[in-house]
Amino acid sequence: MLSADNRFWPADDELRDKIRKAPFYQFGRPQQRKMVLQRLEESYEHPEPVDFAAAQLTIEHVMPQSPGDEWLRMLGEEVADGERAEDLHSGLQHTLAHCAPNSSPASTNWRG
């Protein structure tokens, strides 16, 4: 599963740093992504576990990929001192989120 240059287990700090900085779904092979996401899901020990053999799973964006003015205005209300709304959006748009079965995040403004 590991590529030739990465045949080692990274230290926790190195893994956390990579998770924060590298768009996970763009790098690595599909089987690597599936293994990591499956293990994350299993670690939550949900009372209704996913049947990974039968499930048709996809990765979806729940935030706009190209934020509009209204979205950036809303994010601007949440930024820390010295942070821009665009930076907050960039950091959050590739964050993993668990959506319950049969839920359908809409492409509209929402507050979580």
Order of alpha helices (4+ residues) and beta strands (2+ residues): alpha-alpha-alpha-alpha
